[in-house]
């Protein structure tokens, strides 16, 4: 858990993050009326998608914790055996929980990262500023540079954390890229080439999600992006 006393705190932070995203969506509708709430605009689709990912993650945590409490109430001292039968595992309950919660952390990190990458692609295409090789590293650089933001500053580092975490999953938890050290509101992220990635607790994941949404908000409400007062298409919604 690292710095979280219980999962209620995790769920509260996830809920607060979803509300932050909801506020961003509502603000966007007010500033760009043609982009109605629930429209197929790429900006709204990205934000709605992140909300869905966060909501799904929170729901699965809630289900897991509720099932455990139900087993304790119903089976008393024999709860552990019955709990493992219900989730169909031969592992201990603690091992099973660790695996499921690791899966949720890894999944939400990857899915949110992909949605940020995709909305950058869609916006840059609309601004006619797509890099020749539209991979995340180039997309994030192009997005920041086009808006007059530093490509080596805090925003770039925050965006890079999600990419580094995702890449570590490909390498069985090892970091293969350049070193990176950054502190976000008292939470430290350290990536050292050839070393295991340790900054992936729930506190780390939620903190980096909050920070990425903050960076995304500053991009979406930049003058350049706000000037796009029409629907920005997303290829996925245009497929027949």
C-alpha positions as CSV (number, residue, x, y, z in Angstrom):
1,X,0.0,0.0,0.0
2,X,2.9,2.4,0.8
3,X,1.5,5.6,2.4
4,X,-2.1,4.5,2.1
5,X,-3.7,3.2,5.4
6,X,-6.4,1.3,3.5
7,X,-8.1,0.9,0.2
8,X,-10.9,3.3,1.1
9,X,-8.3,6.1,0.7
10,X,-7.3,4.7,-2.7
11,X,-11.0,4.6,-3.8
12,X,-11.6,8.2,-2.5
13,X,-8.6,9.5,-4.5
14,X,-9.8,7.7,-7.6
15,X,-13.2,9.1,-7.2
16,X,-11.8,12.6,-6.7
17,X,-9.7,12.2,-9.8
18,X,-12.8,11.2,-11.8
19,X,-14.5,14.3,-10.5
20,X,-11.6,16.5,-11.6
21,X,-11.9,15.0,-15.1
22,X,-15.7,15.7,-15.1
23,X,-15.0,19.3,-14.2
24,X,-12.6,19.6,-17.2
25,X,-15.3,18.2,-19.5
26,X,-17.9,20.6,-18.3
27,X,-15.5,23.5,-18.6
28,X,-14.7,22.5,-22.2
29,X,-18.4,22.4,-23.1
30,X,-18.7,26.0,-21.8
31,X,-15.8,27.2,-23.7
32,X,-16.4,25.3,-27.0
33,X,-20.3,25.0,-27.2
34,X,-20.1,23.1,-30.5
35,X,-18.3,20.3,-28.7
36,X,-21.3,19.1,-26.8
37,X,-21.0,16.9,-23.7
38,X,-20.9,13.3,-24.9
39,X,-19.9,14.3,-28.4
40,X,-17.5,12.2,-30.5
41,X,-14.9,14.9,-30.2
42,X,-11.4,13.3,-29.6
43,X,-10.8,15.5,-26.6
44,X,-14.0,14.4,-24.9
45,X,-13.5,10.8,-25.9
46,X,-10.1,10.8,-24.3
47,X,-11.3,12.3,-21.1
48,X,-14.4,10.0,-21.0
49,X,-12.2,7.0,-21.6
50,X,-9.9,7.9,-18.8
51,X,-12.9,8.3,-16.5
52,X,-14.1,4.8,-17.5
53,X,-10.7,3.3,-16.8
54,X,-10.5,4.9,-13.4
55,X,-14.1,3.9,-12.6
56,X,-13.5,0.3,-13.7
57,X,-10.3,0.1,-11.6
58,X,-12.2,1.4,-8.5
59,X,-15.1,-1.0,-9.1
60,X,-12.8,-4.0,-9.2
61,X,-11.1,-2.9,-6.0
62,X,-14.5,-2.5,-4.3
63,X,-15.7,-5.9,-5.5
64,X,-12.5,-7.6,-4.3
65,X,-12.7,-5.9,-0.9
66,X,-16.4,-6.6,-0.6
67,X,-16.0,-10.3,-1.4
68,X,-13.3,-10.6,1.3
69,X,-15.5,-8.9,3.9
70,X,-18.5,-11.1,2.9
71,X,-16.4,-14.3,3.3
72,X,-15.2,-13.2,6.7
73,X,-18.8,-12.5,7.8
74,X,-20.2,-15.7,6.4
75,X,-17.5,-18.3,7.1
76,X,-15.7,-16.9,10.2
77,X,-12.4,-18.6,10.8
78,X,-12.8,-20.6,7.6
79,X,-13.1,-17.5,5.4
80,X,-9.7,-17.8,3.8
81,X,-10.4,-21.3,2.3
82,X,-13.8,-20.3,1.0
83,X,-12.5,-17.0,-0.3
84,X,-9.9,-18.8,-2.4
85,X,-12.5,-21.2,-3.7
86,X,-14.7,-18.3,-4.8
87,X,-11.9,-16.7,-6.7
88,X,-10.8,-20.1,-8.0
89,X,-7.1,-20.0,-6.9
90,X,-4.7,-22.3,-5.2
91,X,-2.6,-19.4,-4.1
92,X,-2.9,-17.9,-0.7
93,X,-5.4,-15.1,-0.3
94,X,-2.7,-12.5,0.1
95,X,-0.8,-13.7,-3.0
96,X,-4.0,-13.7,-5.0
97,X,-4.8,-10.2,-4.0
98,X,-1.3,-8.9,-4.7
99,X,-1.5,-10.4,-8.3
100,X,-5.0,-8.9,-8.9
101,X,-4.0,-5.5,-7.6
102,X,-0.8,-5.5,-9.5
103,X,-2.8,-6.2,-12.6
104,X,-5.1,-3.3,-11.9
105,X,-2.2,-0.9,-11.4
106,X,-0.5,-2.0,-14.6
107,X,-3.7,-1.9,-16.6
108,X,-4.8,1.6,-15.5
109,X,-1.3,3.0,-16.1
110,X,-1.2,1.5,-19.6
111,X,-4.7,2.5,-20.7
112,X,-4.5,6.0,-19.5
113,X,-1.1,6.5,-21.2
114,X,-2.5,5.2,-24.5
115,X,-5.5,7.6,-24.3
116,X,-3.1,10.6,-23.7
117,X,-1.0,9.4,-26.6
118,X,-4.0,9.1,-28.9
119,X,-5.5,12.6,-28.0
120,X,-2.0,14.1,-28.7
121,X,-2.0,12.5,-32.1
122,X,-5.5,13.7,-32.9
123,X,-4.8,17.3,-31.8
124,X,-1.5,17.5,-33.6
125,X,-3.1,16.2,-36.8
126,X,-5.7,18.9,-36.5
127,X,-3.0,21.6,-35.9
128,X,-1.0,20.2,-38.9
129,X,1.9,19.6,-36.6
130,X,2.2,15.8,-36.6
131,X,5.8,14.6,-36.3
132,X,7.1,12.3,-39.1
133,X,7.4,9.4,-36.6
134,X,4.3,9.7,-34.4
135,X,5.5,7.7,-31.4
136,X,4.7,8.9,-27.9
137,X,8.1,10.5,-27.4
138,X,7.9,12.5,-30.5
139,X,4.2,13.3,-30.0
140,X,4.7,14.6,-26.5
141,X,7.7,16.7,-27.7
142,X,5.7,18.1,-30.6
143,X,2.7,18.8,-28.5
144,X,4.7,20.7,-25.9
145,X,6.8,22.6,-28.4
146,X,3.8,23.6,-30.5
147,X,2.3,25.2,-27.4
148,X,5.5,26.9,-26.4
149,X,6.2,24.6,-23.4
150,X,9.5,23.1,-22.5
151,X,10.3,19.6,-23.9
152,X,12.7,19.0,-21.0
153,X,10.8,20.5,-18.1
154,X,8.4,19.2,-15.5
155,X,5.5,18.6,-17.9
156,X,7.7,16.4,-20.1
157,X,9.0,14.4,-17.1
158,X,5.4,13.9,-15.8
159,X,4.3,12.6,-19.2
160,X,7.4,10.4,-19.4
161,X,6.7,8.6,-16.1
162,X,3.7,6.8,-17.6
163,X,5.7,5.8,-20.6
164,X,8.5,4.5,-18.4
165,X,6.1,2.5,-16.2
166,X,4.5,1.0,-19.3
167,X,7.9,0.1,-20.8
168,X,9.0,-1.6,-17.5
169,X,6.1,-4.0,-18.0
170,X,7.7,-5.1,-21.2
171,X,10.9,-5.7,-19.4
172,X,9.6,-7.7,-16.4
173,X,9.8,-4.7,-14.1
174,X,13.2,-3.5,-15.3
175,X,14.0,0.0,-16.6
176,X,15.9,0.1,-19.9
177,X,15.7,3.8,-20.8
178,X,17.5,6.9,-19.6
179,X,17.5,7.8,-15.9
180,X,14.8,10.0,-14.6
181,X,14.2,11.4,-11.1
182,X,11.3,13.6,-10.3
183,X,9.3,14.6,-7.2
184,X,5.6,15.3,-7.5
185,X,4.0,16.8,-4.4
186,X,6.3,14.9,-2.1
187,X,6.1,11.6,-4.0
188,X,9.4,10.6,-5.6
189,X,9.8,8.7,-8.9
190,X,13.2,7.2,-9.6
191,X,14.1,5.3,-12.8
192,X,17.6,4.0,-13.2
193,X,18.8,2.2,-16.2
194,X,19.3,-1.5,-15.6
195,X,17.5,-1.4,-12.2
196,X,14.1,-2.6,-11.0
197,X,11.3,0.0,-11.1
198,X,10.1,0.5,-7.5
199,X,7.9,3.6,-7.9
200,X,4.7,1.7,-8.8
201,X,2.8,1.6,-5.5
202,X,-0.8,2.8,-5.4
203,X,0.4,6.1,-4.0
204,X,2.8,6.5,-7.0
205,X,0.2,5.4,-9.6
206,X,-2.5,7.8,-8.4
207,X,-0.1,10.7,-8.0
208,X,1.2,10.3,-11.5
209,X,-2.3,10.0,-12.9
210,X,-3.3,13.2,-11.1
211,X,-0.2,14.9,-12.5
212,X,-0.8,13.7,-16.0
213,X,-4.4,14.9,-16.0
214,X,-3.1,18.3,-14.8
215,X,-0.7,18.5,-17.7
216,X,-3.4,17.4,-20.1
217,X,-5.7,20.0,-18.8
218,X,-3.2,22.8,-19.4
219,X,-2.8,21.5,-23.0
220,X,-6.5,21.3,-23.7
221,X,-7.1,24.8,-22.4
222,X,-4.1,26.4,-24.2
223,X,-5.1,29.1,-26.7
224,X,-3.9,26.9,-29.6
225,X,-6.2,24.0,-28.7
226,X,-9.1,26.1,-27.6
227,X,-9.0,27.8,-31.1
228,X,-10.1,24.5,-32.5
229,X,-13.8,25.3,-32.1
230,X,-15.0,22.3,-34.0
231,X,-15.2,18.5,-33.6
232,X,-11.8,16.9,-33.6
233,X,-12.3,13.5,-35.1
234,X,-11.0,10.3,-33.7
235,X,-10.3,7.5,-36.2
236,X,-11.9,4.9,-34.0
237,X,-15.3,6.6,-34.1
238,X,-15.0,7.0,-37.9
239,X,-14.6,3.3,-38.7
240,X,-17.6,1.9,-40.6
